[in-house]
């Protein structure tokens, strides 16, 4: 296992080169001006990345009994996984809590300073506490040890010092090890933060791997934004109930036009069903326009004589993004949604896709 590069070596590597030998040039990924590949800023920036990469690489052999114990505690936790930390570890604690919550493990972030002023009331005996501190001597966290012990919550320490007071007060310790920071002063949390962040991801994803959630559960936790759209089901977006236009195939054409006009939202189509209530076809505004262009004047004919046969359909549990792709490929603006017996239970309209930003 390679040890992290000392900060002194990193600073030395960042000094401008003394030689005036030919330099290669590189272009910024944004298409900006050419710069020398040995420009001091590039040299130093690359060294920072190398140092943090080595810090993360050094973690794998460190994971042991403490990590296993932590995962077991989280999996068996009947309450919440409470994550705490302050400063840079505090931001990582918030991210870990958010990742756990978004993947099906109830979790909350507890600010140490607020905890001693009443927020400890959020913690119960059923909870597991994950406390993040590189030094393990953070005063704000150490003040929590006595009350957490009285409450009965189980404490896990994620720290760079397994002999620290925080570690001694924990039932499990994940040791990230001591490491030189990438900061020129050797003070700003950088490599230690990168290592702690990686360990937090390892915890959250190992828990997820041990109790995987279904795509439906994941969708429940991510209803908004681009991620929510990726897992949204047709049943959540389709027009149903009184907003789902349906006519019998034996009804006259004027009745189909009336249904399309009077249905809430005025969809540009109506599903057409047979005597058993199963989808037999679809009649759209486009069909009506083409009939008028051809001089058709008899609106008393049965709608089945002018409807579109064998329309494309989807199921309510289908992903909206898949339904949108089908509509785009077929160049259609409405898609009937049918159940397992072929009965229309909804209608997906391109306007709904536009409103939900699928197209």
LUMRO-538742 format. One record per residue (C-alpha): x, y, z; chain; residue in one letter; residue number from 1. Coordinates in steps of 0.25 Angstrom, whole numbers, padded with zeros to 4 digits. Layout:
<atoms>
<atom east="X" north="Y" up="Z" chain="A" res="A" n="NUM"/>
...
</atoms>
This chain:
<atoms>
<atom east="0000" north="0000" up="0000" chain="A" res="X" n="1"/>
<atom east="0006" north="0013" up="-0004" chain="A" res="X" n="2"/>
<atom east="0006" north="0024" up="0007" chain="A" res="X" n="3"/>
<atom east="0001" north="0038" up="0003" chain="A" res="X" n="4"/>
<atom east="0010" north="0048" up="-0002" chain="A" res="X" n="5"/>
<atom east="0015" north="0058" up="0008" chain="A" res="X" n="6"/>
<atom east="0010" north="0072" up="0007" chain="A" res="X" n="7"/>
<atom east="0025" north="0077" up="0006" chain="A" res="X" n="8"/>
<atom east="0027" north="0069" up="-0006" chain="A" res="X" n="9"/>
<atom east="0014" north="0074" up="-0012" chain="A" res="X" n="10"/>
<atom east="0019" north="0088" up="-0010" chain="A" res="X" n="11"/>
<atom east="0032" north="0086" up="-0016" chain="A" res="X" n="12"/>
<atom east="0026" north="0079" up="-0028" chain="A" res="X" n="13"/>
<atom east="0018" north="0092" up="-0031" chain="A" res="X" n="14"/>
<atom east="0030" north="0101" up="-0032" chain="A" res="X" n="15"/>
<atom east="0032" north="0106" up="-0046" chain="A" res="X" n="16"/>
<atom east="0042" north="0098" up="-0054" chain="A" res="X" n="17"/>
<atom east="0056" north="0104" up="-0055" chain="A" res="X" n="18"/>
<atom east="0059" north="0099" up="-0069" chain="A" res="X" n="19"/>
<atom east="0055" north="0106" up="-0081" chain="A" res="X" n="20"/>
<atom east="0054" north="0093" up="-0090" chain="A" res="X" n="21"/>
<atom east="0043" north="0092" up="-0100" chain="A" res="X" n="22"/>
<atom east="0029" north="0090" up="-0093" chain="A" res="X" n="23"/>
<atom east="0017" north="0083" up="-0099" chain="A" res="X" n="24"/>
<atom east="0004" north="0090" up="-0099" chain="A" res="X" n="25"/>
<atom east="-0010" north="0086" up="-0095" chain="A" res="X" n="26"/>
<atom east="-0023" north="0092" up="-0097" chain="A" res="X" n="27"/>
<atom east="-0034" north="0095" up="-0087" chain="A" res="X" n="28"/>
<atom east="-0046" north="0085" up="-0089" chain="A" res="X" n="29"/>
<atom east="-0055" north="0097" up="-0091" chain="A" res="X" n="30"/>
<atom east="-0047" north="0101" up="-0103" chain="A" res="X" n="31"/>
<atom east="-0039" north="0112" up="-0097" chain="A" res="X" n="32"/>
<atom east="-0025" north="0116" up="-0100" chain="A" res="X" n="33"/>
<atom east="-0013" north="0107" up="-0100" chain="A" res="X" n="34"/>
<atom east="-0005" north="0106" up="-0088" chain="A" res="X" n="35"/>
<atom east="0008" north="0099" up="-0085" chain="A" res="X" n="36"/>
<atom east="0006" north="0085" up="-0079" chain="A" res="X" n="37"/>
<atom east="0016" north="0088" up="-0068" chain="A" res="X" n="38"/>
<atom east="0009" north="0101" up="-0064" chain="A" res="X" n="39"/>
<atom east="0011" north="0102" up="-0049" chain="A" res="X" n="40"/>
<atom east="-0004" north="0103" up="-0047" chain="A" res="X" n="41"/>
<atom east="-0006" north="0090" up="-0055" chain="A" res="X" n="42"/>
<atom east="0005" north="0083" up="-0047" chain="A" res="X" n="43"/>
<atom east="0000" north="0087" up="-0034" chain="A" res="X" n="44"/>
<atom east="-0015" north="0083" up="-0037" chain="A" res="X" n="45"/>
<atom east="-0011" north="0070" up="-0043" chain="A" res="X" n="46"/>
<atom east="-0003" north="0067" up="-0030" chain="A" res="X" n="47"/>
<atom east="-0015" north="0070" up="-0022" chain="A" res="X" n="48"/>
<atom east="-0023" north="0060" up="-0029" chain="A" res="X" n="49"/>
<atom east="-0012" north="0050" up="-0028" chain="A" res="X" n="50"/>
<atom east="-0011" north="0052" up="-0013" chain="A" res="X" n="51"/>
<atom east="-0026" north="0050" up="-0011" chain="A" res="X" n="52"/>
<atom east="-0027" north="0038" up="-0020" chain="A" res="X" n="53"/>
<atom east="-0016" north="0032" up="-0012" chain="A" res="X" n="54"/>
<atom east="-0023" north="0035" up="0001" chain="A" res="X" n="55"/>
<atom east="-0035" north="0028" up="-0004" chain="A" res="X" n="56"/>
<atom east="-0027" north="0016" up="-0010" chain="A" res="X" n="57"/>
<atom east="-0021" north="0014" up="0004" chain="A" res="X" n="58"/>
<atom east="-0035" north="0012" up="0010" chain="A" res="X" n="59"/>
<atom east="-0039" north="-0001" up="0004" chain="A" res="X" n="60"/>
<atom east="-0029" north="-0010" up="0013" chain="A" res="X" n="61"/>
<atom east="-0033" north="-0002" up="0025" chain="A" res="X" n="62"/>
<atom east="-0047" north="-0006" up="0025" chain="A" res="X" n="63"/>
<atom east="-0049" north="-0017" up="0035" chain="A" res="X" n="64"/>
<atom east="-0058" north="-0022" up="0047" chain="A" res="X" n="65"/>
<atom east="-0062" north="-0007" up="0050" chain="A" res="X" n="66"/>
<atom east="-0068" north="-0006" up="0036" chain="A" res="X" n="67"/>
<atom east="-0075" north="-0019" up="0037" chain="A" res="X" n="68"/>
<atom east="-0081" north="-0015" up="0051" chain="A" res="X" n="69"/>
<atom east="-0085" north="-0002" up="0046" chain="A" res="X" n="70"/>
<atom east="-0093" north="-0008" up="0034" chain="A" res="X" n="71"/>
<atom east="-0099" north="-0018" up="0043" chain="A" res="X" n="72"/>
<atom east="-0104" north="-0007" up="0053" chain="A" res="X" n="73"/>
<atom east="-0110" north="0001" up="0041" chain="A" res="X" n="74"/>
<atom east="-0117" north="-0011" up="0035" chain="A" res="X" n="75"/>
<atom east="-0123" north="-0015" up="0049" chain="A" res="X" n="76"/>
<atom east="-0126" north="-0001" up="0053" chain="A" res="X" n="77"/>
<atom east="-0141" north="0000" up="0057" chain="A" res="X" n="78"/>
<atom east="-0140" north="0015" up="0058" chain="A" res="X" n="79"/>
<atom east="-0133" north="0026" up="0050" chain="A" res="X" n="80"/>
<atom east="-0118" north="0026" up="0046" chain="A" res="X" n="81"/>
<atom east="-0114" north="0040" up="0052" chain="A" res="X" n="82"/>
<atom east="-0102" north="0045" up="0045" chain="A" res="X" n="83"/>
<atom east="-0094" north="0057" up="0052" chain="A" res="X" n="84"/>
<atom east="-0082" north="0065" up="0050" chain="A" res="X" n="85"/>
<atom east="-0077" north="0079" up="0049" chain="A" res="X" n="86"/>
<atom east="-0069" north="0087" up="0040" chain="A" res="X" n="87"/>
<atom east="-0065" north="0080" up="0027" chain="A" res="X" n="88"/>
<atom east="-0069" north="0066" up="0033" chain="A" res="X" n="89"/>
<atom east="-0082" north="0073" up="0036" chain="A" res="X" n="90"/>
<atom east="-0085" north="0075" up="0021" chain="A" res="X" n="91"/>
<atom east="-0081" north="0060" up="0019" chain="A" res="X" n="92"/>
<atom east="-0090" north="0056" up="0030" chain="A" res="X" n="93"/>
<atom east="-0102" north="0063" up="0023" chain="A" res="X" n="94"/>
<atom east="-0098" north="0057" up="0010" chain="A" res="X" n="95"/>
<atom east="-0097" north="0043" up="0016" chain="A" res="X" n="96"/>
<atom east="-0111" north="0045" up="0023" chain="A" res="X" n="97"/>
<atom east="-0117" north="0049" up="0010" chain="A" res="X" n="98"/>
<atom east="-0111" north="0037" up="0002" chain="A" res="X" n="99"/>
<atom east="-0116" north="0028" up="0013" chain="A" res="X" n="100"/>
<atom east="-0130" north="0034" up="0013" chain="A" res="X" n="101"/>
<atom east="-0131" north="0034" up="-0002" chain="A" res="X" n="102"/>
<atom east="-0128" north="0019" up="-0003" chain="A" res="X" n="103"/>
<atom east="-0138" north="0015" up="0007" chain="A" res="X" n="104"/>
<atom east="-0131" north="0016" up="0021" chain="A" res="X" n="105"/>
<atom east="-0138" north="0026" up="0030" chain="A" res="X" n="106"/>
<atom east="-0128" north="0036" up="0034" chain="A" res="X" n="107"/>
<atom east="-0126" north="0050" up="0039" chain="A" res="X" n="108"/>
<atom east="-0114" north="0060" up="0041" chain="A" res="X" n="109"/>
<atom east="-0112" north="0065" up="0055" chain="A" res="X" n="110"/>
<atom east="-0104" north="0078" up="0057" chain="A" res="X" n="111"/>
<atom east="-0095" north="0076" up="0069" chain="A" res="X" n="112"/>
<atom east="-0097" north="0090" up="0074" chain="A" res="X" n="113"/>
<atom east="-0112" north="0090" up="0072" chain="A" res="X" n="114"/>
<atom east="-0112" north="0076" up="0079" chain="A" res="X" n="115"/>
<atom east="-0108" north="0081" up="0092" chain="A" res="X" n="116"/>
<atom east="-0119" north="0092" up="0092" chain="A" res="X" n="117"/>
<atom east="-0130" north="0083" up="0090" chain="A" res="X" n="118"/>
<atom east="-0129" north="0075" up="0077" chain="A" res="X" n="119"/>
<atom east="-0124" north="0063" up="0085" chain="A" res="X" n="120"/>
<atom east="-0139" north="0061" up="0087" chain="A" res="X" n="121"/>
<atom east="-0139" north="0056" up="0072" chain="A" res="X" n="122"/>
<atom east="-0130" north="0044" up="0077" chain="A" res="X" n="123"/>
<atom east="-0136" north="0031" up="0083" chain="A" res="X" n="124"/>
<atom east="-0131" north="0018" up="0089" chain="A" res="X" n="125"/>
<atom east="-0135" north="0011" up="0075" chain="A" res="X" n="126"/>
<atom east="-0125" north="0020" up="0067" chain="A" res="X" n="127"/>
<atom east="-0111" north="0018" up="0062" chain="A" res="X" n="128"/>
<atom east="-0102" north="0030" up="0062" chain="A" res="X" n="129"/>
<atom east="-0091" north="0032" up="0052" chain="A" res="X" n="130"/>
<atom east="-0081" north="0043" up="0057" chain="A" res="X" n="131"/>
<atom east="-0071" north="0048" up="0047" chain="A" res="X" n="132"/>
<atom east="-0058" north="0055" up="0052" chain="A" res="X" n="133"/>
<atom east="-0044" north="0054" up="0046" chain="A" res="X" n="134"/>
<atom east="-0037" north="0056" up="0059" chain="A" res="X" n="135"/>
<atom east="-0047" north="0050" up="0068" chain="A" res="X" n="136"/>
<atom east="-0045" north="0061" up="0078" chain="A" res="X" n="137"/>
<atom east="-0056" north="0071" up="0073" chain="A" res="X" n="138"/>
<atom east="-0061" north="0077" up="0085" chain="A" res="X" n="139"/>
<atom east="-0075" north="0079" up="0080" chain="A" res="X" n="140"/>
<atom east="-0076" north="0064" up="0078" chain="A" res="X" n="141"/>
<atom east="-0070" north="0060" up="0091" chain="A" res="X" n="142"/>
<atom east="-0080" north="0068" up="0098" chain="A" res="X" n="143"/>
<atom east="-0091" north="0059" up="0092" chain="A" res="X" n="144"/>
<atom east="-0085" north="0046" up="0098" chain="A" res="X" n="145"/>
<atom east="-0090" north="0046" up="0112" chain="A" res="X" n="146"/>
<atom east="-0105" north="0049" up="0108" chain="A" res="X" n="147"/>
<atom east="-0105" north="0039" up="0096" chain="A" res="X" n="148"/>
<atom east="-0100" north="0029" up="0106" chain="A" res="X" n="149"/>
<atom east="-0111" north="0032" up="0115" chain="A" res="X" n="150"/>
<atom east="-0121" north="0032" up="0104" chain="A" res="X" n="151"/>
<atom east="-0116" north="0018" up="0100" chain="A" res="X" n="152"/>
<atom east="-0113" north="0021" up="0085" chain="A" res="X" n="153"/>
<atom east="-0102" north="0013" up="0079" chain="A" res="X" n="154"/>
<atom east="-0090" north="0022" up="0074" chain="A" res="X" n="155"/>
<atom east="-0081" north="0019" up="0063" chain="A" res="X" n="156"/>
<atom east="-0068" north="0027" up="0061" chain="A" res="X" n="157"/>
<atom east="-0063" north="0030" up="0047" chain="A" res="X" n="158"/>
<atom east="-0049" north="0036" up="0050" chain="A" res="X" n="159"/>
<atom east="-0035" north="0037" up="0046" chain="A" res="X" n="160"/>
<atom east="-0031" north="0034" up="0061" chain="A" res="X" n="161"/>
<atom east="-0036" north="0021" up="0066" chain="A" res="X" n="162"/>
<atom east="-0030" north="0024" up="0080" chain="A" res="X" n="163"/>
<atom east="-0037" north="0037" up="0081" chain="A" res="X" n="164"/>
<atom east="-0048" north="0041" up="0092" chain="A" res="X" n="165"/>
<atom east="-0059" north="0040" up="0081" chain="A" res="X" n="166"/>
<atom east="-0054" north="0026" up="0077" chain="A" res="X" n="167"/>
<atom east="-0053" north="0021" up="0091" chain="A" res="X" n="168"/>
<atom east="-0068" north="0025" up="0094" chain="A" res="X" n="169"/>
<atom east="-0073" north="0017" up="0081" chain="A" res="X" n="170"/>
<atom east="-0077" north="0003" up="0080" chain="A" res="X" n="171"/>
<atom east="-0071" north="0002" up="0066" chain="A" res="X" n="172"/>
<atom east="-0060" north="0010" up="0059" chain="A" res="X" n="173"/>
<atom east="-0056" north="0012" up="0045" chain="A" res="X" n="174"/>
<atom east="-0042" north="0017" up="0044" chain="A" res="X" n="175"/>
<atom east="-0039" north="0025" up="0032" chain="A" res="X" n="176"/>
<atom east="-0024" north="0027" up="0036" chain="A" res="X" n="177"/>
<atom east="-0015" north="0039" up="0038" chain="A" res="X" n="178"/>
<atom east="-0011" north="0046" up="0025" chain="A" res="X" n="179"/>
<atom east="-0004" north="0059" up="0020" chain="A" res="X" n="180"/>
<atom east="-0014" north="0069" up="0015" chain="A" res="X" n="181"/>
<atom east="-0012" north="0074" up="0000" chain="A" res="X" n="182"/>
<atom east="-0013" north="0088" up="0006" chain="A" res="X" n="183"/>
<atom east="0001" north="0096" up="0004" chain="A" res="X" n="184"/>
<atom east="0000" north="0099" up="0019" chain="A" res="X" n="185"/>
<atom east="-0004" north="0084" up="0022" chain="A" res="X" n="186"/>
<atom east="-0016" north="0090" up="0030" chain="A" res="X" n="187"/>
<atom east="-0028" north="0091" up="0021" chain="A" res="X" n="188"/>
<atom east="-0036" north="0077" up="0021" chain="A" res="X" n="189"/>
<atom east="-0034" north="0072" up="0007" chain="A" res="X" n="190"/>
<atom east="-0029" north="0058" up="0006" chain="A" res="X" n="191"/>
<atom east="-0036" north="0054" up="0020" chain="A" res="X" n="192"/>
<atom east="-0049" north="0060" up="0014" chain="A" res="X" n="193"/>
<atom east="-0048" north="0052" up="0001" chain="A" res="X" n="194"/>
<atom east="-0045" north="0039" up="0009" chain="A" res="X" n="195"/>
<atom east="-0056" north="0042" up="0019" chain="A" res="X" n="196"/>
<atom east="-0066" north="0044" up="0007" chain="A" res="X" n="197"/>
<atom east="-0062" north="0031" up="0001" chain="A" res="X" n="198"/>
<atom east="-0064" north="0023" up="0013" chain="A" res="X" n="199"/>
<atom east="-0078" north="0030" up="0015" chain="A" res="X" n="200"/>
<atom east="-0081" north="0025" up="0001" chain="A" res="X" n="201"/>
<atom east="-0076" north="0011" up="0004" chain="A" res="X" n="202"/>
<atom east="-0085" north="0011" up="0016" chain="A" res="X" n="203"/>
<atom east="-0098" north="0016" up="0009" chain="A" res="X" n="204"/>
<atom east="-0096" north="0007" up="-0003" chain="A" res="X" n="205"/>
<atom east="-0092" north="-0006" up="0005" chain="A" res="X" n="206"/>
<atom east="-0105" north="-0004" up="0012" chain="A" res="X" n="207"/>
<atom east="-0113" north="-0002" up="-0001" chain="A" res="X" n="208"/>
<atom east="-0106" north="-0015" up="-0006" chain="A" res="X" n="209"/>
<atom east="-0110" north="-0022" up="0006" chain="A" res="X" n="210"/>
<atom east="-0125" north="-0018" up="0006" chain="A" res="X" n="211"/>
<atom east="-0128" north="-0013" up="-0009" chain="A" res="X" n="212"/>
<atom east="-0140" north="-0005" up="-0012" chain="A" res="X" n="213"/>
<atom east="-0149" north="-0007" up="-0024" chain="A" res="X" n="214"/>
<atom east="-0150" north="0004" up="-0035" chain="A" res="X" n="215"/>
<atom east="-0164" north="0007" up="-0030" chain="A" res="X" n="216"/>
<atom east="-0158" north="0010" up="-0016" chain="A" res="X" n="217"/>
<atom east="-0147" north="0018" up="-0022" chain="A" res="X" n="218"/>
<atom east="-0157" north="0026" up="-0030" chain="A" res="X" n="219"/>
<atom east="-0165" north="0029" up="-0017" chain="A" res="X" n="220"/>
<atom east="-0153" north="0036" up="-0011" chain="A" res="X" n="221"/>
<atom east="-0149" north="0043" up="-0024" chain="A" res="X" n="222"/>
<atom east="-0162" north="0050" up="-0029" chain="A" res="X" n="223"/>
<atom east="-0155" north="0063" up="-0034" chain="A" res="X" n="224"/>
<atom east="-0145" north="0067" up="-0044" chain="A" res="X" n="225"/>
<atom east="-0139" north="0059" up="-0056" chain="A" res="X" n="226"/>
<atom east="-0137" north="0047" up="-0046" chain="A" res="X" n="227"/>
<atom east="-0152" north="0047" up="-0043" chain="A" res="X" n="228"/>
<atom east="-0155" north="0048" up="-0058" chain="A" res="X" n="229"/>
<atom east="-0146" north="0036" up="-0060" chain="A" res="X" n="230"/>
<atom east="-0154" north="0027" up="-0051" chain="A" res="X" n="231"/>
<atom east="-0168" north="0033" up="-0053" chain="A" res="X" n="232"/>
<atom east="-0179" north="0023" up="-0056" chain="A" res="X" n="233"/>
<atom east="-0190" north="0025" up="-0067" chain="A" res="X" n="234"/>
<atom east="-0201" north="0023" up="-0056" chain="A" res="X" n="235"/>
<atom east="-0195" north="0036" up="-0049" chain="A" res="X" n="236"/>
<atom east="-0197" north="0045" up="-0062" chain="A" res="X" n="237"/>
<atom east="-0208" north="0039" up="-0070" chain="A" res="X" n="238"/>
<atom east="-0222" north="0045" up="-0071" chain="A" res="X" n="239"/>
<atom east="-0232" north="0035" up="-0064" chain="A" res="X" n="240"/>
<atom east="-0246" north="0035" up="-0059" chain="A" res="X" n="241"/>
<atom east="-0254" north="0046" up="-0064" chain="A" res="X" n="242"/>
<atom east="-0242" north="0052" up="-0072" chain="A" res="X" n="243"/>
<atom east="-0241" north="0039" up="-0080" chain="A" res="X" n="244"/>
<atom east="-0250" north="0039" up="-0092" chain="A" res="X" n="245"/>
<atom east="-0256" north="0026" up="-0096" chain="A" res="X" n="246"/>
<atom east="-0267" north="0023" up="-0106" chain="A" res="X" n="247"/>
<atom east="-0273" north="0010" up="-0111" chain="A" res="X" n="248"/>
<atom east="-0270" north="0006" up="-0126" chain="A" res="X" n="249"/>
<atom east="-0285" north="0006" up="-0129" chain="A" res="X" n="250"/>
<atom east="-0287" north="0020" up="-0125" chain="A" res="X" n="251"/>
<atom east="-0288" north="0031" up="-0136" chain="A" res="X" n="252"/>
<atom east="-0277" north="0039" up="-0140" chain="A" res="X" n="253"/>
<atom east="-0283" north="0052" up="-0135" chain="A" res="X" n="254"/>
<atom east="-0284" north="0045" up="-0121" chain="A" res="X" n="255"/>
<atom east="-0269" north="0043" up="-0122" chain="A" res="X" n="256"/>
<atom east="-0266" north="0057" up="-0125" chain="A" res="X" n="257"/>
<atom east="-0275" north="0062" up="-0114" chain="A" res="X" n="258"/>
<atom east="-0268" north="0053" up="-0104" chain="A" res="X" n="259"/>
<atom east="-0254" north="0059" up="-0109" chain="A" res="X" n="260"/>
<atom east="-0259" north="0073" up="-0107" chain="A" res="X" n="261"/>
<atom east="-0266" north="0071" up="-0094" chain="A" res="X" n="262"/>
<atom east="-0256" north="0063" up="-0087" chain="A" res="X" n="263"/>
<atom east="-0248" north="0071" up="-0076" chain="A" res="X" n="264"/>
<atom east="-0235" north="0076" up="-0082" chain="A" res="X" n="265"/>
<atom east="-0241" north="0074" up="-0096" chain="A" res="X" n="266"/>
<atom east="-0231" north="0063" up="-0100" chain="A" res="X" n="267"/>
<atom east="-0229" north="0062" up="-0115" chain="A" res="X" n="268"/>
<atom east="-0234" north="0047" up="-0116" chain="A" res="X" n="269"/>
<atom east="-0244" north="0037" up="-0110" chain="A" res="X" n="270"/>
<atom east="-0242" north="0022" up="-0108" chain="A" res="X" n="271"/>
<atom east="-0252" north="0013" up="-0115" chain="A" res="X" n="272"/>
<atom east="-0256" north="0000" up="-0108" chain="A" res="X" n="273"/>
<atom east="-0264" north="-0012" up="-0113" chain="A" res="X" n="274"/>
<atom east="-0276" north="-0018" up="-0106" chain="A" res="X" n="275"/>
<atom east="-0267" north="-0024" up="-0095" chain="A" res="X" n="276"/>
<atom east="-0260" north="-0011" up="-0092" chain="A" res="X" n="277"/>
<atom east="-0247" north="-0015" up="-0098" chain="A" res="X" n="278"/>
<atom east="-0239" north="-0005" up="-0107" chain="A" res="X" n="279"/>
<atom east="-0243" north="-0006" up="-0121" chain="A" res="X" n="280"/>
<atom east="-0237" north="0006" up="-0127" chain="A" res="X" n="281"/>
<atom east="-0235" north="0021" up="-0125" chain="A" res="X" n="282"/>
<atom east="-0241" north="0034" up="-0132" chain="A" res="X" n="283"/>
<atom east="-0233" north="0047" up="-0132" chain="A" res="X" n="284"/>
<atom east="-0234" north="0061" up="-0136" chain="A" res="X" n="285"/>
<atom east="-0225" north="0058" up="-0148" chain="A" res="X" n="286"/>
<atom east="-0235" north="0047" up="-0152" chain="A" res="X" n="287"/>
<atom east="-0246" north="0057" up="-0152" chain="A" res="X" n="288"/>
<atom east="-0238" north="0067" up="-0160" chain="A" res="X" n="289"/>
<atom east="-0235" north="0057" up="-0170" chain="A" res="X" n="290"/>
<atom east="-0249" north="0053" up="-0172" chain="A" res="X" n="291"/>
<atom east="-0253" north="0068" up="-0174" chain="A" res="X" n="292"/>
<atom east="-0242" north="0070" up="-0184" chain="A" res="X" n="293"/>
<atom east="-0248" north="0058" up="-0192" chain="A" res="X" n="294"/>
<atom east="-0262" north="0065" up="-0192" chain="A" res="X" n="295"/>
<atom east="-0268" north="0055" up="-0182" chain="A" res="X" n="296"/>
<atom east="-0281" north="0060" up="-0177" chain="A" res="X" n="297"/>
<atom east="-0288" north="0049" up="-0170" chain="A" res="X" n="298"/>
<atom east="-0286" north="0049" up="-0155" chain="A" res="X" n="299"/>
<atom east="-0296" north="0039" up="-0152" chain="A" res="X" n="300"/>
<atom east="-0287" north="0027" up="-0157" chain="A" res="X" n="301"/>
<atom east="-0282" north="0018" up="-0146" chain="A" res="X" n="302"/>
<atom east="-0268" north="0022" up="-0141" chain="A" res="X" n="303"/>
<atom east="-0262" north="0009" up="-0143" chain="A" res="X" n="304"/>
<atom east="-0263" north="0012" up="-0158" chain="A" res="X" n="305"/>
<atom east="-0254" north="0023" up="-0157" chain="A" res="X" n="306"/>
<atom east="-0245" north="0021" up="-0145" chain="A" res="X" n="307"/>
<atom east="-0231" north="0016" up="-0145" chain="A" res="X" n="308"/>
<atom east="-0230" north="0001" up="-0143" chain="A" res="X" n="309"/>
<atom east="-0219" north="-0006" up="-0135" chain="A" res="X" n="310"/>
<atom east="-0214" north="0007" up="-0128" chain="A" res="X" n="311"/>
<atom east="-0201" north="0006" up="-0120" chain="A" res="X" n="312"/>
<atom east="-0203" north="0005" up="-0105" chain="A" res="X" n="313"/>
<atom east="-0196" north="0004" up="-0092" chain="A" res="X" n="314"/>
<atom east="-0198" north="-0001" up="-0078" chain="A" res="X" n="315"/>
<atom east="-0200" north="0008" up="-0066" chain="A" res="X" n="316"/>
<atom east="-0187" north="0003" up="-0059" chain="A" res="X" n="317"/>
<atom east="-0179" north="0006" up="-0071" chain="A" res="X" n="318"/>
<atom east="-0168" north="0017" up="-0070" chain="A" res="X" n="319"/>
<atom east="-0173" north="0030" up="-0075" chain="A" res="X" n="320"/>
<atom east="-0159" north="0032" up="-0082" chain="A" res="X" n="321"/>
<atom east="-0162" north="0019" up="-0090" chain="A" res="X" n="322"/>
<atom east="-0176" north="0023" up="-0094" chain="A" res="X" n="323"/>
<atom east="-0171" north="0036" up="-0098" chain="A" res="X" n="324"/>
<atom east="-0160" north="0029" up="-0107" chain="A" res="X" n="325"/>
<atom east="-0171" north="0021" up="-0113" chain="A" res="X" n="326"/>
<atom east="-0180" north="0033" up="-0116" chain="A" res="X" n="327"/>
<atom east="-0168" north="0040" up="-0122" chain="A" res="X" n="328"/>
<atom east="-0164" north="0028" up="-0131" chain="A" res="X" n="329"/>
<atom east="-0179" north="0026" up="-0136" chain="A" res="X" n="330"/>
<atom east="-0181" north="0041" up="-0137" chain="A" res="X" n="331"/>
<atom east="-0194" north="0041" up="-0129" chain="A" res="X" n="332"/>
<atom east="-0199" north="0051" up="-0119" chain="A" res="X" n="333"/>
<atom east="-0208" north="0042" up="-0111" chain="A" res="X" n="334"/>
<atom east="-0206" north="0028" up="-0105" chain="A" res="X" n="335"/>
<atom east="-0217" north="0019" up="-0099" chain="A" res="X" n="336"/>
<atom east="-0213" north="0013" up="-0086" chain="A" res="X" n="337"/>
<atom east="-0219" north="-0001" up="-0084" chain="A" res="X" n="338"/>
<atom east="-0220" north="-0011" up="-0073" chain="A" res="X" n="339"/>
<atom east="-0216" north="-0026" up="-0074" chain="A" res="X" n="340"/>
<atom east="-0230" north="-0029" up="-0080" chain="A" res="X" n="341"/>
<atom east="-0228" north="-0018" up="-0091" chain="A" res="X" n="342"/>
<atom east="-0238" north="-0008" up="-0085" chain="A" res="X" n="343"/>
<atom east="-0234" north="0006" up="-0086" chain="A" res="X" n="344"/>
<atom east="-0231" north="0012" up="-0072" chain="A" res="X" n="345"/>
<atom east="-0225" north="0025" up="-0077" chain="A" res="X" n="346"/>
<atom east="-0219" north="0033" up="-0088" chain="A" res="X" n="347"/>
<atom east="-0205" north="0039" up="-0089" chain="A" res="X" n="348"/>
<atom east="-0205" north="0052" up="-0097" chain="A" res="X" n="349"/>
<atom east="-0193" north="0059" up="-0102" chain="A" res="X" n="350"/>
<atom east="-0198" north="0072" up="-0095" chain="A" res="X" n="351"/>
<atom east="-0196" north="0065" up="-0082" chain="A" res="X" n="352"/>
<atom east="-0182" north="0060" up="-0086" chain="A" res="X" n="353"/>
<atom east="-0178" north="0075" up="-0090" chain="A" res="X" n="354"/>
<atom east="-0184" north="0080" up="-0076" chain="A" res="X" n="355"/>
<atom east="-0175" north="0069" up="-0069" chain="A" res="X" n="356"/>
<atom east="-0163" north="0073" up="-0078" chain="A" res="X" n="357"/>
<atom east="-0162" north="0059" up="-0084" chain="A" res="X" n="358"/>
<atom east="-0161" north="0066" up="-0098" chain="A" res="X" n="359"/>
</atoms>
